């Protein structure tokens, strides 16, 4: 099995149109949803003529990771892009499935290798990274781009409103008074490669994807298993692959949507995996909102940056952590000397996915 590395990454969020701008505002504890702002927010990236908003936000990150090797595969992980077409009455004029977006991204990057689209709900880009890593580790790909973008649409807002999942105030992950999530535009692009391909194209490894795991709890079409059983299995698979014990995990980037059910499930899983141990746990969704299919990839990119910067961003919106989060989740920046970060996401249909990201060997 070949080692897999993240060698390029780019994000666009409601906090900034680059990873560095987003990171700077994350560290400052800023949120795009504070001060009585609504629970939905667009990134404000203007589409080009004839371009829809998903392409506008994804174009930003694809331009940032270009150029990529011509042989790179491409995995598209956005999940709600065509909702904008449907709402505008243009569905009959556009390809129905997200294959349209994958092919558009392939054309933008000029890659000649095949690829596919993944729809694993809000764990889509995490699953995309896991499957890309698997293909690279097995030698099927030398490198691959994982890209996804989703935007706020009426369809998305109405759907989460029906589920009573949107907060009427501010998203407060893991807080005793948490009462719902926010939604924001977002996109991510990551280039993954094995060591040989990275050397051949003079690409610097930023982080090693040491392990990955995917599991389904099959609990409910929208509700996660209260005991976090599926997430526990996904984390266990990722750690086993990486050869890392739970007590060796040094930080955890949580899905952390700010809903009672999701955060409760994640805290149950954290207790099951780590016991009473108080490792740093954080969520960025109080700052940038839930970015749907792009969420896991954005969070992976933030984790790579956290490993390099040796700091853990605060959990925006947190005021009083619930008892199981106390000592783990913080509203302040935490200095971080660790060599790995676990990141995980969960989605409708019971899907759970986890990645263990490590400092690359050249920084050991």
C-alpha positions in Angstrom: 0.0 0.0 0.0 1.3 3.4 -1.0 1.4 6.4 1.4 -1.1 9.1 0.5 -0.5 12.8 1.0 -2.5 16.0 0.6 -0.3 18.2 -1.5 -2.6 21.1 -2.4 -5.7 22.5 -0.8 -8.1 25.4 -1.2 -11.3 26.5 0.3 -13.9 29.3 -0.2 -16.3 30.0 2.7 -18.6 32.8 4.0 -15.6 33.9 6.1 -13.2 34.3 3.1 -12.5 33.3 -0.4 -9.3 31.5 0.5 -8.0 29.2 3.2 -5.8 31.8 4.7 -8.6 34.4 4.9 -10.9 31.8 6.4 -8.2 30.6 8.9 -7.4 34.2 10.0 -11.0 34.9 10.9 -11.5 31.5 12.5 -8.6 32.1 14.8 -10.1 35.5 15.7 -13.3 33.7 16.8 -15.3 35.5 14.1 -18.6 34.1 12.8 -20.5 35.0 9.6 -23.7 34.5 11.6 -23.2 36.7 14.7 -25.1 39.9 15.6 -28.6 38.7 14.8 -27.6 37.6 11.2 -29.9 35.1 9.6 -29.1 31.4 9.8 -28.2 31.2 6.1 -25.4 33.1 4.4 -24.0 33.3 0.9 -20.4 33.7 0.1 -21.0 36.6 -2.2 -18.9 35.3 -5.1 -20.4 36.7 -8.2 -21.0 34.1 -11.0 -19.5 34.7 -14.4 -21.9 35.3 -17.3 -24.1 32.2 -17.7 -22.5 30.5 -14.7 -24.5 29.3 -11.7 -23.5 29.9 -8.1 -22.1 26.4 -7.4 -19.7 26.8 -10.3 -18.8 30.3 -9.1 -17.8 29.1 -5.6 -16.1 25.9 -6.9 -14.3 27.9 -9.7 -12.5 29.8 -7.0 -11.0 26.7 -5.3 -10.1 25.0 -8.6 -8.2 28.0 -9.8 -6.3 28.0 -6.5 -5.1 24.4 -6.8 -4.3 24.6 -10.5 -2.2 23.4 -12.2 -2.6 19.7 -11.3 -1.0 16.7 -13.1 -2.9 15.9 -16.3 -3.3 12.3 -15.2 -5.2 13.2 -12.0 -8.6 11.6 -11.3 -11.4 13.9 -10.2 -14.0 13.1 -7.6 -16.9 15.6 -7.3 -18.6 15.7 -3.9 -21.1 18.5 -4.0 -24.7 17.3 -3.3 -27.3 20.0 -3.9 -26.0 21.9 -6.9 -28.9 21.3 -9.3 -31.4 22.8 -6.8 -30.6 26.2 -8.2 -31.6 25.1 -11.7 -34.8 23.5 -10.4 -35.8 26.7 -8.5 -35.1 28.8 -11.6 -37.2 26.5 -13.8 -34.1 25.6 -15.9 -33.9 21.9 -15.0 -35.0 20.8 -18.5 -32.1 22.7 -20.0 -29.3 21.3 -17.7 -27.9 17.8 -17.1 -29.8 16.3 -14.2 -27.0 14.7 -12.2 -23.9 16.1 -10.6 -21.8 14.5 -13.4 -22.3 17.9 -15.0 -20.2 19.5 -12.3 -17.5 16.8 -12.4 -17.1 17.2 -16.1 -17.1 21.0 -15.8 -14.3 20.7 -13.2 -12.3 18.2 -15.4 -12.5 20.8 -18.2 -11.4 23.6 -15.9 -8.3 21.6 -14.7 -7.5 20.0 -18.0 -7.2 16.5 -16.4 -7.4 13.5 -18.7 -8.1 10.7 -16.2 -11.5 9.4 -15.3 -13.4 10.0 -12.1 -16.8 9.9 -10.5 -19.3 11.7 -8.3 -20.0 10.8 -4.7 -23.3 11.6 -2.9 -22.9 10.6 0.7 -25.0 13.4 2.1 -23.1 15.7 4.4 -20.2 13.3 4.7 -19.6 13.4 0.9 -16.2 15.1 0.7 -14.9 13.1 3.7 -16.0 9.9 1.8 -14.4 11.4 -1.3 -11.1 11.8 0.4 -11.3 8.3 1.8 -12.0 6.7 -1.6 -9.4 8.8 -3.4 -6.9 7.8 -0.7 -7.8 4.1 -1.2 -7.4 4.3 -5.0 -4.0 6.0 -4.6 -2.9 3.6 -1.9 -3.7 0.7 -4.2 -1.9 2.2 -7.1 -5.0 2.8 -9.2 -4.4 6.5 -9.2 -1.1 8.4 -8.8 -3.0 11.5 -7.8 -6.6 12.7 -7.5 -8.5 15.9 -7.0 -11.4 15.9 -4.5 -13.7 18.8 -5.2 -17.1 19.9 -4.0 -19.2 22.9 -3.6 -22.7 23.7 -2.3 -24.6 26.9 -1.9 -27.6 28.1 0.0 -30.8 27.6 -1.9 -34.5 27.7 -1.1 -34.7 23.9 -1.4 -32.0 23.5 1.3 -33.4 26.1 3.6 -36.9 24.7 3.4 -35.7 21.2 4.0 -33.8 21.9 7.1 -36.6 24.2 8.3 -39.1 21.4 8.1 -36.7 19.3 10.2 -36.6 22.2 12.7 -32.8 22.0 12.4 -32.1 25.7 11.8 -31.3 27.9 14.7 -33.4 31.1 15.3 -30.4 32.8 16.7 -26.7 31.6 16.6 -25.2 28.2 15.9 -23.5 27.1 19.2 -21.9 23.7 18.7 -21.6 21.6 21.9 -23.1 24.3 24.0 -25.7 23.5 26.7 -28.1 25.9 25.0 -27.5 24.8 21.4 -30.6 24.9 19.3 -29.7 24.4 15.6 -27.5 24.9 12.7 -26.6 27.6 10.2 -26.0 27.1 6.5 -23.3 28.7 4.4 -22.0 28.6 0.9 -18.7 26.7 0.6 -16.3 24.9 -1.7 -13.1 22.9 -1.4 -10.5 21.3 -3.7 -7.8 19.0 -2.5 -5.0 17.4 -4.5 -3.9 14.0 -3.1 -0.9 12.1 -4.4 1.4 9.3 -3.6 5.1 10.0 -2.8 6.3 9.1 -6.3 3.8 11.4 -8.1 4.5 14.2 -5.6 8.2 14.0 -6.3 7.7 13.8 -10.1 5.6 17.0 -10.1 7.6 18.8 -7.3 4.6 18.8 -5.0 5.2 19.3 -1.3 3.3 17.0 1.0 1.3 19.1 3.5 -0.2 16.2 5.5 -0.4 12.4 5.3 -3.8 10.7 5.1 -2.8 8.0 7.5 -6.1 6.2 7.9 -9.8 6.4 6.9 -13.0 4.7 7.7 -16.6 4.7 6.5 -19.6 3.1 8.3 -23.4 3.3 8.4 -25.5 3.1 11.5 -28.8 2.6 9.4 -30.7 4.3 12.3 -33.0 6.7 10.4 -33.3 8.6 7.2 -32.3 11.9 8.9 -31.6 11.1 12.6 -28.2 9.7 13.7 -27.9 6.8 16.1 -28.0 8.3 19.6 -25.1 6.1 20.8 -22.9 7.2 17.9 -22.3 3.5 16.9 -21.7 4.2 13.2 -19.3 7.1 14.0 -17.4 4.9 16.5 -17.0 2.2 13.8 -15.7 4.7 11.2 -13.2 6.1 13.7 -12.1 2.7 14.8 -11.4 1.7 11.1 -9.4 4.9 10.5 -7.3 4.4 13.6 -6.7 0.7 12.9 -5.5 1.5 9.3 -3.2 4.2 10.7 -1.9 1.9 13.4 -2.8 4.6 16.0 -4.4 3.9 19.4 -7.2 6.1 20.7 -4.9 7.5 23.4 -2.5 8.6 20.6 -5.1 10.8 18.8 -4.1 14.4 19.6 -7.2 16.4 18.5 -10.6 15.9 17.0 -12.3 18.1 14.4 -16.0 17.3 14.9 -18.9 17.5 12.5 -20.4 19.8 15.2 -23.5 21.2 13.6 -25.0 22.7 16.7 -28.2 20.6 16.7 -29.2 18.7 19.8 -29.2 15.3 18.0 -25.9 15.6 16.0 -23.8 17.0 18.9 -25.3 14.6 21.3 -24.4 11.7 19.1 -20.8 12.9 18.6 -20.3 13.4 22.3 -21.5 9.8 22.9 -19.0 8.6 20.3 -16.2 10.6 21.8 -16.9 9.1 25.2 -17.0 5.6 23.6 -13.7 6.1 21.8 -11.7 8.2 24.2 -13.4 7.6 27.6 -12.8 10.5 30.0 -9.7 11.8 28.2 -9.8 15.5 27.5 -8.3 15.9 24.0 -9.0 19.1 22.1 -12.3 18.9 20.2 -13.5 21.7 17.9 -16.1 22.6 15.3 -15.9 25.3 12.7 -19.6 25.3 11.7 -20.5 28.0 14.2 -18.2 30.3 12.1 -18.8 29.2 8.5 -22.1 27.3 8.8 -22.8 23.9 7.4 -21.5 23.7 3.9 -23.2 20.4 3.1 -21.2 18.2 0.7 -18.1 20.4 1.0 -18.1 20.4 4.8 -15.7 17.5 5.4 -13.2 18.6 2.8 -13.2 22.2 4.2 -12.6 20.8 7.6 -9.8 18.5 6.4 -8.1 21.5 4.8 -8.4 23.4 8.1 -6.9 20.5 10.0 -3.9 20.4 7.6 -3.5 24.1 8.3 -3.8 23.6 12.0 -1.0 21.0 11.9 1.2 23.4 10.1 0.3 26.4 12.3 0.4 24.4 15.5 -2.9 25.9 16.7 -6.5 24.7 17.1 -9.2 27.3 16.2 -11.9 28.2 18.7 -15.4 26.8 18.4 -17.4 30.0 17.5 -20.7 30.3 19.2 -19.7 28.3 22.3 -20.5 29.9 25.6 -21.1 27.2 28.2 -20.1 23.7 27.0 -22.4 20.8 27.9 -20.8 18.5 30.6 -19.5 15.9 28.1 -17.8 18.7 26.1 -16.3 20.5 29.1 -12.5 20.5 29.1 -12.5 19.4 25.4 -14.3 22.2 23.4 -13.1 25.7 23.8 -14.1 29.2 22.6 -10.4 30.2 22.6 -7.4 29.4 20.4 -5.4 26.4 21.7 -1.7 26.0 21.2 -1.1 22.6 19.6 2.0 20.6 19.5 0.4 17.4 18.2 1.3 15.4 15.2 -2.1 14.2 14.1 -5.8 15.3 14.0 -8.8 13.1 13.6 -11.7 14.6 11.6 -15.1 13.1 11.0 -18.4 13.8 9.5 -21.9 12.3 9.5 -24.9 12.6 7.2 -28.4 11.7 6.4 -29.1 8.0 5.9 -26.7 7.1 8.7 -23.4 7.7 6.9 -20.3 8.3 8.9 -16.7 8.9 7.7 -13.4 9.6 9.5 -9.9 10.5 8.5 -6.7 10.6 10.5 -4.4 13.4 9.2 -0.7 13.4 10.3 2.3 15.7 9.9 4.2 14.5 6.8 7.5 12.7 7.3 9.6 15.7 6.1 8.4 17.7 9.1 8.9 14.8 11.7 
